[in-house]
Every structure is written in structure tokens, then in C-alpha cells.
Amino acid sequence: MRTIKNQPEDLFLGIWNLLLGAGLAVAPWYFGFSGEPVAAWNAWATGAAVIALALLTMKQTYAWEEYAIAAAGLWSCAAPWILAFAGTAAGIWAHVGFGIALIVSAGSALWRLRDSPAAYEI
């Protein structure tokens, strides 16, 4: 599995993932679907998981962490249909939007891990 020790200039993707996780966690209040228990709890749980994973990537990034963030993004995109969210479309589109952003962010980090000369196998 590939890893890289982050330099200060490499922290952008970790901070971006942290912000995406926090955004997903506060989305039920901001977008007004906190009254929909399934959608709100899914946003809170997925957001908390992404925040935890993003904090792990701050010092050193491992490929498994980025795969887990991508999986959280995929779950966020699919959850509205798997869990059958009820109510407004705000909960659905918030999950899909944050999910796509997480997938793109994790993909960028994985590409960096693949192509960076500072990355190495453990």
C-alpha cells in the first residue's frame, strides 16, 4: 500500500476532505432536512466518518484512507435511494453533491500517491 509523508503544501486535500465532512455533517440544518431522521442521521454519520478519516491523513496519507473516503462518497451518493429518503429533494441533492466532491477529492489524493516521487510502498 502506498503512503506519503505530507509536507505543509500537501495538506490541501486533507483540509478539503475535512471541510467536506464538516459540510455534510451540518447539511441537515443548512439545507433544512434535519426533520427527516434517516437523511439527517446518515449525513451526520457519514460526515463524522469523513472527518475522522481526514484527520488521520493530516500527517501521513495512506492509500487505504483515501479509498475509505471514496467509499464514503459512494455511500453518500447511493444512500438516498438505498435508504429511501423521504421529504424534500434537499437531502438527496446534498448527499449526492457532497458524495461526488468526496469521490473527486479522494481520486485526486490517490493520483498524487501514485505519481508523486515522495510516495513509497510500505
C-alpha positions as CSV (number, residue, x, y, z in Angstrom):
1,M,0.0,0.0,0.0
2,R,1.4,3.4,-0.9
3,T,1.9,6.2,1.5
4,I,3.4,9.7,1.6
5,K,4.5,11.9,4.5
6,N,2.7,15.2,4.0
7,Q,4.6,18.5,3.7
8,P,2.8,21.7,4.6
9,E,1.9,22.3,0.9
10,D,0.4,18.8,0.7
11,L,-2.2,19.4,3.3
12,F,-4.8,20.9,0.9
13,L,-6.6,17.7,0.1
14,G,-6.7,16.7,3.8
15,I,-8.1,20.0,4.8
16,W,-10.5,19.9,1.9
17,N,-11.8,16.5,3.0
18,L,-12.2,17.8,6.5
19,L,-14.3,20.7,5.2
20,L,-16.4,18.3,3.1
21,G,-17.0,16.1,6.1
22,A,-18.0,19.0,8.2
23,G,-20.2,20.4,5.4
24,L,-22.0,17.1,5.2
25,A,-22.4,16.9,8.9
26,V,-24.1,20.4,9.1
27,A,-26.0,20.0,5.8
28,P,-29.3,18.8,7.6
29,W,-29.5,22.2,9.3
30,Y,-28.2,24.3,6.4
31,F,-30.4,22.7,3.7
32,G,-33.3,22.2,6.0
33,F,-33.7,18.4,6.1
34,S,-33.0,17.9,9.8
35,G,-36.6,16.9,10.3
36,E,-36.0,13.9,8.0
37,P,-34.5,11.4,10.5
38,V,-33.0,8.9,8.0
39,A,-31.4,11.6,5.8
40,A,-30.2,13.6,8.8
41,W,-28.6,10.7,10.6
42,N,-27.0,9.4,7.5
43,A,-25.4,12.9,6.9
44,W,-24.2,13.1,10.5
45,A,-22.7,9.6,10.5
46,T,-21.1,9.9,7.1
47,G,-19.8,13.4,7.8
48,A,-18.3,12.2,11.1
49,A,-16.6,9.2,9.4
50,V,-15.1,11.5,6.8
51,I,-13.9,14.0,9.4
52,A,-12.2,11.1,11.3
53,L,-10.5,9.9,8.1
54,A,-9.4,13.4,7.1
55,L,-7.8,13.9,10.5
56,L,-5.9,10.7,10.0
57,T,-4.5,12.0,6.7
58,M,-3.1,15.2,8.1
59,K,0.4,14.0,8.9
60,Q,0.8,11.0,6.6
61,T,-1.6,9.9,3.8
62,Y,-2.1,6.2,3.2
63,A,-3.9,4.8,0.2
64,W,-6.4,2.9,2.4
65,E,-7.6,6.2,4.0
66,E,-8.3,7.7,0.6
67,Y,-10.1,4.5,-0.6
68,A,-12.3,4.8,2.6
69,I,-13.1,8.4,1.8
70,A,-14.0,7.4,-1.7
71,A,-16.3,4.7,-0.3
72,A,-17.9,7.2,2.0
73,G,-18.5,9.4,-1.1
74,L,-20.0,6.5,-3.0
75,W,-22.2,5.7,0.0
76,S,-23.3,9.3,0.3
77,C,-24.3,9.3,-3.4
78,A,-26.2,6.0,-3.2
79,A,-27.8,6.4,0.3
80,P,-30.8,8.4,-0.8
81,W,-32.0,5.5,-2.9
82,I,-30.8,2.7,-0.7
83,L,-32.3,4.2,2.5
84,A,-35.3,5.7,0.6
85,F,-35.1,9.2,1.9
86,A,-38.5,10.8,2.3
87,G,-39.3,14.5,2.1
88,T,-37.7,17.3,0.2
89,A,-35.1,16.9,-2.5
90,A,-32.6,19.0,-0.5
91,G,-31.4,15.9,1.5
92,I,-31.0,13.9,-1.7
93,W,-29.0,16.5,-3.6
94,A,-26.9,17.5,-0.6
95,H,-25.8,13.8,-0.2
96,V,-25.2,13.4,-3.9
97,G,-23.2,16.7,-4.2
98,F,-21.0,16.0,-1.2
99,G,-20.6,12.4,-2.3
100,I,-19.3,13.5,-5.8
101,A,-17.0,16.0,-4.2
102,L,-15.6,13.3,-1.8
103,I,-15.0,10.9,-4.7
104,V,-13.2,13.5,-6.8
105,S,-11.1,14.6,-3.8
106,A,-10.1,11.0,-2.9
107,G,-9.3,10.3,-6.5
108,S,-7.0,13.3,-6.6
109,A,-5.2,12.1,-3.5
110,L,-4.9,8.6,-4.9
111,W,-3.5,10.0,-8.2
112,R,-1.0,12.0,-6.1
113,L,0.0,8.9,-4.2
114,R,0.5,7.0,-7.5
115,D,2.6,9.7,-9.3
116,S,4.5,11.5,-6.5
117,P,8.2,10.8,-6.3
118,A,7.9,11.2,-2.5
119,A,5.4,8.4,-2.2
120,Y,6.6,4.9,-1.3
121,E,5.4,1.4,-0.7
122,I,5.0,0.1,2.8
